[in-house]
Amino acid sequence: MALLLKDRDYALNEAGELRSVTGAEELLNEVLFRLTARRGSFPFLPELGSRMYLLRGEKPRQWESLALQYAAEALSGLEVAVTGVAVTWEGDRIRLAFALTWQGLPLSVECEA
């Protein structure tokens, strides 16, 4: 069981208490955290996070393959497989939609780079 993060803060339930999650929802919470945290930004856990922020400095034709590489790197150690990514450019934002598999169950998560 873990506390749910939403918009970089803990989410609350209807009663105003911290919301906890389990199972696939807990895994997706951890996946999203690892994909959006900058790798190297935690001094005592330098391998935590991803390098998605580096996509902006790369050519758009490389974004998909690099996003898959960065996601696999960020999610190593979790029992989840990255099976695909869709990359779109919206204004000044790079949107990433990842397809995942966990215990035979297809999951998806979206984030920005």
All heavy atoms as an XYZ file, in Angstrom:
886
protein
N       0.843     -1.173      0.000
C       0.000      0.000      0.000
C       0.889      1.236      0.000
O       1.901      1.291      0.672
C      -0.898     -0.006      1.230
C      -1.865      1.142      1.236
S      -3.194      1.022      2.444
C      -2.335      0.885      3.973
N       0.494      2.231     -0.811
C       1.266      3.463     -0.928
C       0.304      4.648     -0.964
O      -0.888      4.496     -1.232
C       2.104      3.438     -2.194
N       0.841      5.823     -0.708
C       0.041      7.039     -0.798
C       0.036      7.515     -2.242
O       1.059      7.487     -2.928
C       0.611      8.124      0.117
C       0.546      7.807      1.612
C       1.229      8.908      2.409
C      -0.888      7.641      2.068
N      -1.123      7.944     -2.709
C      -1.288      8.387     -4.088
C      -0.733      9.795     -4.266
O      -1.029     10.695     -3.476
C      -2.767      8.367     -4.474
C      -3.101      8.840     -5.888
C      -2.481      7.909     -6.926
C      -4.599      8.926     -6.075
N       0.086      9.960     -5.302
C       0.605     11.279     -5.674
C      -0.188     11.797     -6.861
O      -0.459     11.069     -7.808
C       2.075     11.187     -6.064
C       3.045     10.885     -4.934
C       4.430     10.604     -5.494
C       3.103     12.040     -3.958
N      -0.543     13.076     -6.811
C      -1.251     13.709     -7.923
C      -0.769     15.147     -8.025
O      -0.763     15.874     -7.030
C      -2.761     13.674     -7.699
C      -3.545     14.210     -8.866
C      -5.028     14.059     -8.648
C      -5.758     14.603     -9.863
N      -7.198     14.505     -9.706
N      -0.354     15.535     -9.208
C       0.159     16.890     -9.435
C       1.269     17.239     -8.447
O       1.283     18.316     -7.851
C      -0.970     17.930     -9.353
C      -2.038     17.701    -10.407
O      -1.687     17.267    -11.520
O      -3.220     17.945    -10.112
N       2.181     16.284     -8.246
C       3.361     16.454     -7.391
C       3.041     16.697     -5.916
O       3.799     17.307     -5.173
C       4.251     17.566     -7.921
C       4.754     17.267     -9.310
C       5.655     18.322     -9.804
N       6.062     17.978    -11.160
C       6.842     18.701    -11.887
N       7.344     19.808    -11.413
N       7.148     18.326    -13.090
N       1.876     16.214     -5.480
C       1.486     16.324     -4.075
C       0.653     15.091     -3.727
O       0.195     14.362     -4.606
C       0.660     17.597     -3.853
C       0.614     18.027     -2.398
O       1.220     17.344     -1.539
O      -0.027     19.042     -2.110
N       0.468     14.852     -2.440
C      -0.354     13.720     -2.022
C      -1.816     14.018     -2.297
O      -2.305     15.117     -2.061
C      -0.145     13.419     -0.536
C       1.227     12.871     -0.239
C       2.177     13.625      0.443
C       1.586     11.601     -0.662
C       3.441     13.121      0.699
C       2.845     11.087     -0.415
C       3.767     11.857      0.266
O       5.007     11.355      0.509
N      -2.531     13.022     -2.803
C      -3.953     13.155     -3.110
C      -4.774     12.858     -1.859
O      -4.374     12.058     -1.000
C      -4.331     12.196     -4.226
N      -5.927     13.504     -1.780
C      -6.837     13.320     -0.648
C      -8.088     12.588     -1.112
O      -8.506     12.714     -2.260
C      -7.228     14.677     -0.048
C      -6.092     15.568      0.439
C      -6.632     16.897      0.930
C      -5.285     14.875      1.518
N      -8.700     11.849     -0.181
C      -9.961     11.195     -0.496
C     -11.124     12.138     -0.183
O     -10.908     13.305      0.169
C     -10.089      9.854      0.249
C     -10.093     10.021      1.759
O     -10.338     11.100      2.295
N      -9.828      8.932      2.465
N     -12.355     11.648     -0.277
C     -13.543     12.472     -0.053
C     -13.606     13.037      1.365
O     -14.192     14.091      1.602
C     -14.825     11.659     -0.325
C     -14.933     11.116     -1.727
C     -14.112      9.840     -1.937
O     -13.956      9.037     -1.003
O     -13.603      9.673     -3.050
N     -12.999     12.348      2.322
C     -13.012     12.790      3.719
C     -11.855     13.733      4.041
O     -11.694     14.157      5.181
C     -12.959     11.568      4.646
N     -11.040     14.053      3.034
C      -9.916     14.957      3.255
C      -8.694     14.275      3.850
O      -7.764     14.943      4.296
N      -8.686     12.951      3.829
C      -7.554     12.187      4.343
C      -6.649     11.770      3.188
O      -7.073     11.735      2.039
C      -8.060     10.940      5.073
C      -8.973     11.264      6.239
C      -9.737     10.038      6.723
O      -9.951      9.098      5.912
O     -10.120     10.033      7.884
N      -5.398     11.450      3.506
C      -4.476     10.981      2.484
C      -5.025      9.712      1.847
O      -5.480      8.799      2.542
C      -3.099     10.717      3.074
C      -2.348     11.952      3.569
C      -1.057     11.548      4.262
C      -2.063     12.898      2.423
N      -4.998      9.654      0.513
C      -5.535      8.508     -0.211
C      -4.443      7.479     -0.464
O      -3.369      7.813     -0.948
C      -6.118      8.964     -1.542
C      -6.737      7.831     -2.306
C      -7.555      8.308     -3.470
N      -7.961      7.133     -4.223
C      -7.857      7.021     -5.523
N      -7.401      8.017     -6.238
N      -8.235      5.920     -6.128
N      -4.727      6.234     -0.137
C      -3.776      5.154     -0.387
C      -4.264      4.311     -1.563
O      -5.450      4.304     -1.893
C      -3.598      4.286      0.860
O      -4.817      3.701      1.228
N      -3.311      3.645     -2.202
C      -3.618      2.809     -3.363
C      -2.908      1.468     -3.221
O      -1.897      1.357     -2.518
C      -3.197      3.494     -4.676
C      -4.076      4.680     -4.976
C      -1.747      3.920     -4.643
N      -3.435      0.457     -3.906
C      -2.827     -0.868     -3.906
C      -2.911     -1.448     -5.319
O      -3.568     -0.900     -6.194
C      -3.553     -1.825     -2.930
O      -4.922     -1.921     -3.325
C      -3.473     -1.333     -1.497
N      -2.244     -2.558     -5.533
C      -2.322     -3.290     -6.798
C      -1.822     -2.495     -7.985
O      -0.799     -1.816     -7.923
N      -2.565     -2.574     -9.087
C      -2.169     -1.909    -10.328
C      -2.103     -0.396    -10.147
O      -1.228      0.263    -10.710
C      -3.130     -2.269    -11.450
N      -2.998      0.163     -9.356
C      -2.996      1.606     -9.123
C      -1.729      2.036     -8.374
O      -1.138      3.073     -8.674
C      -4.247      2.018     -8.338
C      -4.518      3.489     -8.392
C      -5.848      3.878     -7.760
O      -6.479      3.045     -7.068
O      -6.248      5.037     -7.943
N      -1.286      1.216     -7.440
C      -0.041      1.493     -6.723
C       1.147      1.433     -7.678
O       2.039      2.286     -7.645
C       0.155      0.485     -5.584
C       1.424      0.705     -4.797
C       1.598     -0.300     -3.664
O       0.811     -1.266     -3.559
O       2.533     -0.112     -2.873
N       1.151      0.429     -8.544
C       2.237      0.303     -9.514
C       2.267      1.506    -10.462
O       3.322      2.079    -10.715
C       2.096     -0.993    -10.319
C       3.136     -1.128    -11.422
C       4.488     -1.506    -10.840
C       2.691     -2.116    -12.455
N       1.117      1.908    -10.987
C       1.069      3.053    -11.893
C       1.523      4.333    -11.201
O       2.161      5.186    -11.822
C      -0.335      3.216    -12.476
C      -0.737      2.176    -13.501
C      -2.192      2.375    -13.924
C       0.173      2.206    -14.706
N       1.214      4.470     -9.929
C       1.678      5.613     -9.144
C       3.204      5.634     -9.102
O       3.833      6.674     -9.316
C       1.081      5.525     -7.731
C       1.292      6.756     -6.911
O       1.029      7.864     -7.354
N       1.766      6.565     -5.692
N       3.811      4.485     -8.850
C       5.273      4.378     -8.803
C       5.888      4.601    -10.182
O       6.912      5.282    -10.314
C       5.686      3.010     -8.257
C       7.172      2.781     -8.194
C       7.911      3.626     -7.173
O       7.253      4.152     -6.243
O       9.139      3.777     -7.295
N       5.260      4.059    -11.215
C       5.749      4.232    -12.583
C       5.756      5.710    -12.956
O       6.746      6.241    -13.462
C       4.892      3.414    -13.580
C       5.139      3.856    -15.016
C       5.167      1.931    -13.419
N       4.647      6.390    -12.703
C       4.555      7.802    -13.039
C       5.587      8.623    -12.273
O       6.219      9.523    -12.831
C       3.146      8.314    -12.765
C       2.813      9.693    -13.303
C       3.047      9.776    -14.800
C       1.380     10.062    -12.977
N       5.791      8.296    -11.013
C       6.803      9.001    -10.215
C       8.183      8.810    -10.832
O       8.930      9.764    -11.023
C       6.783      8.501     -8.772
C       7.882      9.095     -7.936
C       7.810     10.396     -7.495
C       9.009      8.350     -7.612
C       8.834     10.959     -6.737
C      10.026      8.896     -6.866
C       9.940     10.201     -6.415
N       8.519      7.573    -11.162
C       9.849      7.296    -11.716
C      10.057      7.919    -13.093
O      11.164      8.320    -13.436
C      10.091      5.788    -11.789
C      10.289      5.166    -10.427
C      10.566      3.696    -10.565
N      10.728      3.059     -9.274
C      11.579      2.071     -9.053
N      12.320      1.595    -10.036
N      11.669      1.545     -7.864
N       9.012      7.993    -13.890
C       9.147      8.575    -15.226
C       9.268     10.093    -15.194
O       9.893     10.686    -16.065
C       7.964      8.172    -16.111
C       7.887      6.713    -16.521
C       6.607      6.452    -17.309
C       9.111      6.291    -17.326
N       8.666     10.734    -14.206
C       8.661     12.198    -14.170
C       9.743     12.804    -13.287
O      10.084     13.970    -13.464
C       7.285     12.731    -13.723
O       6.954     12.177    -12.450
C       6.213     12.382    -14.744
N      10.293     12.026    -12.366
C      11.389     12.537    -11.526
C      12.668     12.581    -12.359
O      12.948     11.651    -13.112
C      11.578     11.644    -10.304
N      13.440     13.653    -12.221
C      14.708     13.749    -12.950
C      15.735     12.805    -12.340
O      15.995     12.861    -11.142
C      15.264     15.169    -12.898
C      14.630     16.079    -13.878
C      15.346     17.421    -13.866
N      14.796     18.242    -14.911
C      15.522     18.961    -15.743
N      16.832     18.999    -15.623
N      14.947     19.666    -16.678
N      16.294     11.976    -13.164
C      17.335     11.045    -12.716
C      18.509     11.845    -12.164
O      18.964     12.801    -12.767
C      17.788     10.169    -13.879
C      18.661      9.010    -13.452
C      18.931      8.117    -14.672
N      19.464      6.838    -14.281
C      18.750      5.758    -13.975
N      17.453      5.813    -14.034
N      19.329      4.629    -13.627
N      18.977     11.456    -10.974
C      20.094     12.137    -10.348
C      19.690     13.274     -9.425
O      20.549     13.888     -8.797
N      18.391     13.554     -9.302
C      17.968     14.672     -8.463
C      17.824     14.295     -6.985
O      17.610     15.171     -6.155
C      16.660     15.278     -8.980
O      15.617     14.331     -8.922
N      17.950     13.011     -6.667
C      17.887     12.563     -5.285
C      19.289     12.117     -4.873
O      19.758     11.063     -5.309
C      16.892     11.402     -5.132
C      15.484     11.785     -5.464
C      14.975     11.592     -6.741
C      14.667     12.365     -4.508
C      13.687     11.950     -7.067
C      13.361     12.729     -4.823
C      12.875     12.531     -6.099
N      19.983     12.905     -4.043
C      21.388     12.620     -3.725
C      21.661     11.207     -3.209
O      22.679     10.625     -3.542
C      21.733     13.648     -2.654
C      20.725     14.716     -2.783
C      19.493     14.079     -3.345
N      20.760     10.665     -2.419
C      21.006      9.348     -1.841
C      20.461      8.211     -2.708
O      20.679      7.044     -2.409
C      20.441      9.270     -0.427
C      21.079     10.266      0.496
C      20.403     11.399      0.905
C      22.392     10.093      0.910
C      21.011     12.326      1.737
C      23.012     11.013      1.743
C      22.321     12.143      2.155
N      19.756      8.556     -3.770
C      19.235      7.571     -4.725
C      19.500      8.080     -6.142
O      18.578      8.421     -6.883
C      17.730      7.363     -4.507
C      17.308      6.802     -3.157
C      15.808      6.898     -2.976
C      17.775      5.365     -3.024
N      20.752      8.161     -6.554
C      21.087      8.772     -7.848
C      20.517      8.038     -9.060
O      20.377      8.637    -10.124
C      22.613      8.760     -7.870
C      23.005      7.679     -6.922
C      21.939      7.651     -5.866
N      20.161      6.777     -8.929
C      19.612      6.012    -10.044
C      18.092      6.133    -10.159
O      17.500      5.602    -11.092
C      20.003      4.538     -9.917
C      21.507      4.305     -9.932
C      22.161      4.790    -11.216
O      21.632      4.492    -12.301
O      23.196      5.471    -11.118
N      17.462      6.830     -9.205
C      16.009      6.993     -9.224
C      15.620      8.068    -10.225
O      16.247      9.116    -10.295
C      15.495      7.363     -7.834
C      13.981      7.527     -7.693
C      13.282      6.191     -7.922
C      13.636      8.076     -6.333
N      14.572      7.817    -10.993
C      14.072      8.793    -11.944
C      14.440      8.443    -13.374
O      14.998      7.386    -13.646
N      14.106      9.352    -14.282
C      14.366      9.108    -15.695
C      15.108     10.284    -16.324
O      15.252     11.342    -15.721
C      13.055      8.865    -16.450
O      12.393     10.092    -16.695
N      15.507     10.051    -17.543
C      16.188     11.096    -18.312
C      15.266     11.657    -19.398
O      15.727     12.199    -20.387
C      17.467     10.531    -18.923
C      18.470     10.064    -17.878
C      19.779      9.638    -18.486
N      19.624      8.435    -19.290
C      20.412      8.107    -20.324
N      21.391      8.897    -20.681
N      20.214      6.999    -20.995
N      13.953     11.577    -19.197
C      12.982     12.069    -20.185
C      13.202     13.546    -20.505
O      12.968     13.983    -21.624
C      11.547     11.882    -19.695
C      11.097     10.464    -19.559
S      11.073      9.552    -21.102
C      10.789      7.922    -20.462
N      13.659     14.313    -19.545
C      13.886     15.740    -19.759
C      14.920     15.993    -20.865
O      14.956     17.086    -21.445
C      14.321     16.423    -18.461
C      15.669     15.987    -17.947
C      16.821     16.696    -18.274
C      15.793     14.857    -17.142
C      18.063     16.290    -17.812
C      17.035     14.448    -16.683
C      18.157     15.164    -17.019
O      19.383     14.759    -16.564
N      15.735     15.004    -21.192
C      16.742     15.155    -22.244
C      16.145     15.089    -23.652
O      16.814     15.451    -24.622
C      17.822     14.074    -22.103
C      18.659     14.126    -20.829
C      19.601     12.933    -20.763
C      19.430     15.434    -20.748
N      14.900     14.636    -23.778
C      14.279     14.514    -25.096
C      14.239     15.845    -25.834
O      14.399     15.890    -27.056
C      12.861     13.950    -24.981
C      12.738     12.482    -24.608
C      11.272     12.101    -24.481
C      13.444     11.597    -25.613
N      14.040     16.932    -25.118
C      13.952     18.253    -25.742
C      15.196     18.604    -26.545
O      15.119     19.338    -27.520
C      13.714     19.327    -24.702
C      12.380     19.229    -24.053
C      12.143     20.384    -23.099
N      10.775     20.394    -22.664
C       9.773     20.886    -23.357
N       9.992     21.426    -24.528
N       8.550     20.848    -22.891
N      16.339     18.105    -26.166
C      17.583     18.399    -26.862
C      17.875     17.463    -28.019
O      18.897     17.601    -28.689
N      16.981     16.520    -28.264
C      17.186     15.533    -29.331
C      16.269     15.818    -30.517
O      15.295     16.553    -30.400
C      16.916     14.122    -28.793
C      17.787     13.723    -27.635
C      19.269     13.629    -27.975
O      19.597     13.475    -29.168
O      20.086     13.714    -27.045
N      16.575     15.188    -31.632
C      15.759     15.342    -32.838
C      14.449     14.574    -32.660
O      14.434     13.472    -32.117
C      16.519     14.817    -34.047
C      17.750     15.633    -34.335
C      18.540     15.079    -35.476
C      19.761     15.957    -35.659
N      20.823     15.314    -36.366
N      13.331     15.158    -33.127
C      12.023     14.510    -32.962
C      11.980     13.067    -33.469
O      11.282     12.236    -32.888
C      11.078     15.414    -33.752
C      11.712     16.761    -33.657
C      13.192     16.492    -33.721
N      12.704     12.743    -34.515
C      12.658     11.363    -35.028
C      13.294     10.367    -34.048
O      13.098      9.166    -34.180
C      13.302     11.286    -36.402
C      14.788     11.505    -36.417
C      15.354     11.297    -37.834
N      16.780     11.479    -37.860
C      17.396     12.624    -38.118
N      16.688     13.699    -38.386
N      18.711     12.699    -38.122
N      14.057     10.843    -33.074
C      14.695      9.976    -32.082
C      13.890      9.854    -30.791
O      14.219      9.029    -29.945
C      16.085     10.507    -31.742
C      17.046     10.507    -32.899
C      18.366     11.139    -32.517
O      18.403     12.186    -31.879
N      19.453     10.485    -32.896
N      12.856     10.673    -30.631
C      12.123     10.718    -29.370
C      11.551      9.366    -28.953
O      11.636      8.976    -27.796
C      10.999     11.740    -29.441
C      11.461     13.165    -29.408
C      12.716     13.621    -29.110
C      10.676     14.315    -29.691
N      12.756     14.991    -29.184
C      11.512     15.444    -29.547
C       9.359     14.515    -30.058
C      11.056     16.747    -29.742
C       8.909     15.804    -30.254
C       9.755     16.906    -30.102
N      10.947      8.654    -29.888
C      10.303      7.384    -29.533
C      11.302      6.372    -29.008
O      11.101      5.780    -27.945
C       9.550      6.827    -30.737
C       8.707      5.621    -30.388
C       7.862      5.167    -31.559
O       7.204      6.007    -32.201
O       7.871      3.948    -31.818
N      12.389      6.160    -29.733
C      13.370      5.158    -29.290
C      14.048      5.585    -27.987
O      14.285      4.755    -27.108
C      14.405      4.883    -30.374
O      15.159      6.037    -30.650
N      14.337      6.869    -27.850
C      14.954      7.341    -26.603
C      13.980      7.249    -25.434
O      14.372      6.878    -24.327
C      15.462      8.776    -26.763
C      16.710      8.939    -27.616
C      17.000     10.411    -27.864
C      17.905      8.254    -26.966
N      12.704      7.569    -25.667
C      11.702      7.472    -24.606
C      11.584      6.037    -24.108
O      11.490      5.791    -22.895
C      10.352      7.987    -25.084
N      11.607      5.066    -25.032
C      11.569      3.654    -24.631
C      12.806      3.285    -23.818
O      12.708      2.587    -22.804
C      11.451      2.754    -25.857
C      10.106      2.742    -26.556
C      10.192      2.003    -27.879
C       9.045      2.134    -25.654
N      13.956      3.754    -24.255
C      15.205      3.477    -23.540
C      15.189      4.098    -22.146
O      15.515      3.441    -21.155
C      16.377      4.039    -24.337
C      17.717      3.889    -23.648
C      18.828      4.609    -24.420
O      18.728      4.802    -25.626
N      19.861      5.009    -23.717
N      14.792      5.373    -22.057
C      14.766      6.063    -20.768
C      13.737      5.437    -19.826
O      13.960      5.335    -18.623
C      14.456      7.540    -20.957
C      15.492      8.330    -21.726
C      15.154      9.531    -22.327
C      16.804      7.888    -21.861
C      16.097     10.276    -23.028
C      17.746      8.621    -22.566
C      17.381      9.815    -23.151
O      18.311     10.550    -23.840
N      12.594      5.004    -20.377
C      11.562      4.375    -19.547
C      12.046      3.039    -18.999
O      11.875      2.748    -17.807
C      10.281      4.190    -20.341
N      12.657      2.228    -19.841
C      13.176      0.928    -19.387
C      14.217      1.135    -18.288
O      14.232      0.400    -17.295
C      13.769      0.164    -20.554
N      15.050      2.130    -18.461
C      16.080      2.452    -17.466
C      15.438      2.886    -16.145
O      15.822      2.426    -15.072
C      16.936      3.576    -18.048
C      18.084      4.035    -17.218
C      18.835      5.152    -17.936
O      19.748      4.838    -18.717
O      18.489      6.329    -17.719
N      14.435      3.758    -16.221
C      13.786      4.285    -15.016
C      12.975      3.226    -14.284
O      12.852      3.269    -13.063
C      12.881      5.458    -15.384
N      12.431      2.270    -15.022
C      11.533      1.280    -14.426
C      12.223     -0.044    -14.113
O      11.560     -0.992    -13.691
C      10.329      1.053    -15.340
C       9.513      2.316    -15.663
C       8.382      1.980    -16.611
C       9.009      2.981    -14.397
N      13.533     -0.105    -14.309
C      14.232     -1.346    -13.975
C      14.058     -1.615    -12.486
O      14.051     -0.714    -11.662
C      15.707     -1.258    -14.350
O      16.369     -0.335    -13.523
N      13.873     -2.848    -12.173
C      13.636     -3.219    -10.778
C      12.157     -3.352    -10.443
O      11.802     -3.959     -9.443
N      11.300     -2.804    -11.267
C       9.859     -2.992    -11.090
C       9.427     -4.160    -11.959
O      10.032     -4.430    -12.997
C       9.077     -1.745    -11.523
C       9.234     -0.485    -10.690
C       8.361      0.635    -11.274
C       8.837     -0.733     -9.255
N       8.369     -4.831    -11.571
C       7.873     -5.968    -12.346
C       6.912     -5.490    -13.430
O       5.765     -5.918    -13.503
C       7.189     -6.960    -11.421
C       8.137     -7.584    -10.416
C       7.431     -8.518     -9.465
O       6.241     -8.826     -9.680
O       8.063     -8.935     -8.495
N       7.396     -4.594    -14.281
C       6.576     -4.044    -15.351
C       7.419     -3.975    -16.618
O       8.614     -3.721    -16.554
C       6.023     -2.646    -14.968
C       7.128     -1.644    -14.773
C       5.024     -2.147    -15.971
N       6.778     -4.238    -17.755
C       7.473     -4.167    -19.046
C       6.891     -3.022    -19.861
O       5.673     -2.854    -19.927
C       7.307     -5.474    -19.805
N       7.762     -2.251    -20.466
C       7.340     -1.176    -21.362
C       7.195     -1.794    -22.751
O       8.161     -2.291    -23.316
C       8.371     -0.030    -21.388
C       7.898      1.092    -22.300
C       8.650      0.488    -19.994
N       5.970     -1.777    -23.287
C       5.720     -2.434    -24.568
C       5.582     -1.461    -25.731
O       5.589     -1.880    -26.880
C       4.465     -3.317    -24.486
O       3.352     -2.505    -24.095
C       4.657     -4.438    -23.472
N       5.462     -0.178    -25.428
C       5.353      0.800    -26.503
C       5.221      2.205    -25.961
O       4.995      2.405    -24.769
N       5.382      3.165    -26.872
C       5.212      4.571    -26.506
C       4.695      5.335    -27.711
O       5.070      5.039    -28.850
C       6.528      5.195    -25.982
C       7.591      5.225    -27.063
C       6.294      6.587    -25.420
N       3.809      6.275    -27.457
C       3.348      7.214    -28.477
C       3.824      8.591    -28.040
O       3.573      9.008    -26.911
C       1.829      7.180    -28.597
N       4.540      9.272    -28.929
C       5.091     10.582    -28.617
C       4.389     11.625    -29.474
O       4.299     11.467    -30.693
C       6.613     10.626    -28.887
C       7.185     11.971    -28.508
C       7.324      9.509    -28.148
N       3.871     12.666    -28.821
C       3.237     13.759    -29.553
C       3.792     15.086    -29.061
O       4.225     15.203    -27.914
C       1.704     13.756    -29.374
O       1.382     13.798    -27.986
C       1.080     12.543    -30.009
N       3.802     16.050    -29.952
C       4.278     17.396    -29.650
C       3.054     18.291    -29.586
O       2.309     18.412    -30.548
C       5.239     17.863    -30.741
C       5.749     19.243    -30.553
C       5.303     20.353    -31.190
C       6.795     19.667    -29.685
N       6.009     21.449    -30.771
C       6.936     21.057    -29.846
C       7.626     19.023    -28.782
C       7.870     21.809    -29.140
C       8.555     19.764    -28.085
C       8.679     21.131    -28.268
N       2.814     18.904    -28.421
C       1.666     19.794    -28.241
C       2.181     21.152    -27.792
O       2.531     21.326    -26.625
C       0.709     19.221    -27.208
C       0.071     17.913    -27.619
C      -0.824     17.330    -26.537
O      -1.056     18.006    -25.516
O      -1.286     16.205    -26.719
N       2.221     22.099    -28.710
C       2.727     23.426    -28.367
C       4.194     23.344    -27.998
O       5.034     23.028    -28.829
N       4.497     23.582    -26.743
C       5.881     23.498    -26.277
C       6.112     22.277    -25.395
O       7.092     22.205    -24.669
C       6.271     24.774    -25.528
C       5.460     24.975    -24.263
O       4.397     24.353    -24.122
O       5.886     25.773    -23.402
N       5.203     21.302    -25.458
C       5.287     20.122    -24.595
C       5.413     18.835    -25.399
O       4.771     18.674    -26.424
C       4.056     20.022    -23.699
C       3.904     21.206    -22.784
C       2.577     21.162    -22.080
N       2.397     22.378    -21.331
C       2.235     22.415    -20.015
N       2.221     21.305    -19.315
N       2.076     23.553    -19.396
N       6.225     17.952    -24.882
C       6.335     16.613    -25.460
C       5.496     15.690    -24.571
O       5.777     15.532    -23.388
C       7.795     16.125    -25.487
C       8.660     17.062    -26.317
C       7.860     14.699    -26.033
C      10.143     16.767    -26.239
N       4.432     15.117    -25.140
C       3.552     14.214    -24.399
C       3.936     12.775    -24.730
O       4.158     12.436    -25.884
C       2.090     14.455    -24.758
C       1.642     15.864    -24.525
C       0.775     16.164    -23.372
N      -0.047     15.112    -22.872
C      -0.200     14.893    -21.561
N       0.434     15.623    -20.686
N      -0.983     13.944    -21.138
N       3.996     11.954    -23.694
C       4.372     10.550    -23.843
C       3.258      9.669    -23.293
O       2.812      9.868    -22.156
C       5.670     10.274    -23.074
C       6.848     11.187    -23.413
C       7.879     11.143    -22.318
C       7.441     10.786    -24.728
N       2.812      8.706    -24.081
C       1.809      7.741    -23.638
C       2.455      6.355    -23.724
O       2.725      5.858    -24.819
C       0.565      7.812    -24.516
N       2.719      5.765    -22.576
C       3.399      4.478    -22.508
C       2.404      3.336    -22.372
O       1.452      3.425    -21.599
C       4.357      4.435    -21.312
C       5.555      5.309    -21.475
C       5.574      6.586    -20.932
C       6.669      4.865    -22.180
C       6.676      7.401    -21.083
C       7.773      5.676    -22.336
C       7.777      6.950    -21.786
N       2.651      2.272    -23.113
C       1.909      1.013    -22.966
C       2.787      0.097    -22.116
O       3.985     -0.038    -22.369
C       1.633      0.392    -24.319
N       2.183     -0.507    -21.101
C       2.908     -1.347    -20.150
C       2.207     -2.687    -19.995
O       1.023     -2.818    -20.298
C       2.965     -0.666    -18.777
C       3.404      0.795    -18.725
C       3.091      1.397    -17.366
C       4.881      0.898    -19.018
N       2.950     -3.656    -19.486
C       2.374     -4.941    -19.115
C       2.841     -5.282    -17.706
O       4.033     -5.190    -17.411
C       2.813     -6.059    -20.081
O       2.440     -5.691    -21.403
C       2.152     -7.376    -19.730
N       1.900     -5.653    -16.857
C       2.199     -6.040    -15.479
C       1.368     -7.276    -15.143
O       0.144     -7.237    -15.238
C       1.867     -4.900    -14.521
C       2.003     -5.228    -13.080
C       3.143     -5.509    -12.408
C       0.941     -5.295    -12.121
N       2.860     -5.746    -11.086
C       1.520     -5.622    -10.880
C      -0.438     -5.107    -12.185
C       0.769     -5.764     -9.721
C      -1.185     -5.248    -11.030
C      -0.572     -5.570     -9.823
N       2.031     -8.356    -14.823
C       1.371     -9.623    -14.490
C       0.351    -10.011    -15.558
O      -0.754    -10.456    -15.269
C       0.712     -9.536    -13.116
C       1.697     -9.308    -12.001
C       1.041     -9.237    -10.627
O      -0.181     -9.195    -10.493
N       1.865     -9.220     -9.603
N       0.712     -9.812    -16.831
C      -0.161    -10.151    -17.947
C      -1.264     -9.135    -18.209
O      -2.032     -9.290    -19.149
N      -1.337     -8.095    -17.406
C      -2.376     -7.083    -17.523
C      -1.847     -5.868    -18.289
O      -0.811     -5.317    -17.914
C      -2.814     -6.655    -16.114
C      -3.898     -5.601    -15.977
C      -5.223     -6.161    -16.463
C      -4.014     -5.169    -14.521
N      -2.514     -5.448    -19.362
C      -2.062     -4.252    -20.074
C      -2.439     -2.993    -19.287
O      -3.565     -2.867    -18.809
C      -2.813     -4.323    -21.411
C      -4.016     -5.135    -21.133
C      -3.657     -6.076    -20.007
N      -1.483     -2.100    -19.152
C      -1.696     -0.829    -18.448
C      -1.165      0.296    -19.313
O      -0.407      0.068    -20.255
C      -0.941     -0.834    -17.106
C      -1.305     -1.912    -16.104
C      -0.322     -1.882    -14.936
C      -2.719     -1.731    -15.603
N      -1.536      1.512    -18.985
C      -0.997      2.669    -19.708
C      -0.835      3.833    -18.742
O      -1.522      3.925    -17.727
C      -1.902      3.065    -20.866
O      -3.163      3.483    -20.394
N       0.110      4.695    -19.091
C       0.369      5.887    -18.285
C       0.852      6.986    -19.224
O       1.505      6.716    -20.227
C       1.401      5.600    -17.160
C       2.771      5.313    -17.714
C       1.456      6.727    -16.157
N       0.464      8.223    -18.925
C       0.877      9.365    -19.728
C       1.630     10.367    -18.872
O       1.329     10.535    -17.692
C      -0.346     10.046    -20.342
C      -1.080      9.197    -21.345
C      -2.233      9.922    -22.006
O      -2.326     11.177    -21.859
O      -3.043      9.259    -22.652
N       2.617     11.012    -19.498
C       3.376     12.053    -18.806
C       3.941     13.015    -19.835
O       3.738     12.837    -21.032
C       4.479     11.451    -17.950
S       5.736     10.537    -18.853
N       4.637     14.035    -19.367
C       5.280     15.010    -20.235
C       6.788     14.950    -20.033
O       7.257     14.603    -18.968
C       4.789     16.418    -19.918
C       3.349     16.652    -20.265
C       2.903     18.073    -19.974
O       3.735     18.896    -19.529
O       1.720     18.352    -20.185
N       7.504     15.319    -21.074
C       8.959     15.379    -20.985
C       9.388     16.822    -20.917
O       8.731     17.696    -21.384
C       9.600     14.702    -22.182
